[in-house]
Amino acid sequence: MSSSKEADLTTAVLMYAMRCLAEGDQQALRAMNFGPKELDALTEMNLGDLYRADALRVHCLHIGLNREVFWPMLEHLRHQRASEELQRSLLVADAPLEMMQQLFGVSSREYTRWRRLLTLAPSVGRPPELSEADTHALWYAWQAQLQQQDGGSLTATDFLSLHHETGIGLRSLWALVQRWDSYGVGSPGEQAARNGR
């Protein structure tokens, strides 16, 4: 038996009301205009009644849009979607676990799940050392990003931009930028001298 859109709406709201009743959420039930009689009727309903409601072509609901809630909710969903797309792009560019943890709070389990979902090869071992030319290219691109940030921390978008600009994988890029950050600002030549190269 196929259900109508009215039946789907009624069933969804009745199930929500029954859950509110089971959890003692009186405020939500009052907001939906459920009074004592309706609550008594809800307690008598069972799964069979909800199944039978699928045959209905009408609903008993008064639906209204709360714009004060709708637009912030939509903005939150857009922000979440953009964040997930950015995380996927970073992972495809070989972002290491430490980077994803620091920028997004991603757990190791979530990181592994995302990499499997995106069918990415497991990242094992240390990232490869960069050539001198790549190191210099990254240095100057990183300094330009820092100047744009006015001394603030780089964002996930900034790291992705560095990757696209230099063509360096994020594992290597992240490791080197973290090393530079921990040593303090200095040119690649100074870093090499400090490391005894």
N, C-alpha and C positions, 0 to 999 in steps of 0.2 A: 504494500500500500504506500503510494507516494504522498508525501506531506506537502502542504501549501506553505508559502512564506509566512502567512498569518499564524499557522499552526506552529511553525518553527519558532517564531517570536514568542508566542504564548508559552510553549514548552520551556524555552530557555528562561523566561522570567519566572515561571512557576518553580522550576528547579532552583533558581537563584533564591527565591523567597523561602523555599523549603530548607535550603542550606542556612539562610539567615536565621530561620526559626530554630534549627538544630543547634546553631552556634550561639543563640541568644542575642542576636544583633537586632534589638528592638528598634534602634534608631533608623536603620536601613528600611525596616518594615514599615515604620511610621511614615518615612519619606515617600514610600510607594503607596501610601494611603490604605494599608492593611489595618483593619480594626480588629477587635476581639472576636467577632463572628467569623471574619475571614481567616483569622489565625486558627480557630477551632476547625474550620473546614480544611485548612491546609494539613493539619495533623492527621486527618482521616485519609488524605490522598496517598495513593501508592503508585508503583511503577506502571501498573496496568492502566491507571487513570491517565498518566502522562502519555502512554502509548495510544490510548483512545483519543487523546486531544489532537493527535496527528490528522484525524479526519476532519477537524474543524476548518472552516473557511473564514472565520471571523476571529477577532481577538477582543479581549476585555480591558485593553490597556490604553492609557492616555500618554502618548510619547511626546516629549519635548526636548529640544537641544539646549543644553546649558553652555552658552558660548564662553563664559568665564572659565569653564573647565576644559571645553573642547580645544580651544586654540593652544593653551599651554601643554595639553596632552599631546597634540599633534606636533608641536615644536620639540617636545621631549623625544617622541618617536623618530623624528627626522634626525635629531642629534645622535640617538642610539644607532640608527641606520648608517649614518656617516662614520661613526666610530667603528662599527663592525667592518665597513668597507675599507677603512684605513688600516685596521688590524690585518685584514686579509692581504692587502697590498704589501704590508710590511713583512708578513710571513712568506709570501711568494718571493720577496727580495732577500730571503734568508735571515730574517731578524732572529737574534738569539733569545733564549728564554729570559735571561737577565734583563734585556731591553724591554721585552713585553711585560715583565713583572713590574719594572720601574715605571713605565709609561702608562700601563693600563691595569696593573694589579692582577694580571693573568696568572693562574696557578699552573704548576707543571703538568697536571693532568689535563687541564683545559688546553694548554699549549700543544701537548701531544695529540689530543683529539682533533684540534684544528689542522695540524700538519697532516694527519691521516686523511681527514676530510678533503683537504686540498691536494691529496696524493703527492706530497713532497717527500723527497728522500730524507731519511734521518740525518741530522747534523751530528757528526761524531768528531771528537778531537778539537784541537785549537784551530782557529782560523788561519789561513795562510798569511805569511808575512808579505807586505806590499813592497813593490819595487820603489826605488828612490823617486822616480818620476810620479808614480801614483801617490806616494806619501806627500810630496810637495803639492800636487794637484788637490788632494784632500785638505791639506793644511790651509791653503788659500781660500778654498770654498767654505771651509769651516769658519775661518776668520770673518769672511763676508757675512755668513749667517749670524754669527755672534754680534756683529755690528748692527745688523738689522734688528736684533732682539734687544739692543741697548744693554748688553751685559746680562740679560736674563737667560734662563735655561732654554735649551733647544726643545722644541716640541716634536711629536712624532712626525708631523708634516715636514718639519725642517730636516729631519733625518732622511725621510723619503726623498726630499728634494736633493740632498747631498748625494744620495745613491744614484738618482737619475742624472745629476750633473757630472759625476765622476765615473760612473759605471762600476763602482766598487761595491761588492756584496756587503750587506748590512752586518754580517758577523765580523768581518775584518774592520769595517768602518767603525762600528760601535766599540770594538776593543781598543782601537787606536785613539779615538776621541776620549774614551774613558781614561786611557793612560795619560793623554795630554792634560785632561782636567785634573787628574790627581797630582801631576808634576807641576802644575801651574802653567800659565801662558808663556810660550817661548817658541822660537822658530824650529822647523824640523832639524836644521843643522845643530842647534843647541841641544835638542833632544838626543840626537845621535851621539854628540860629545858626552852628554850626561850618562848615556847608556854604554859608553866605552866603544862605540863603533868607529 
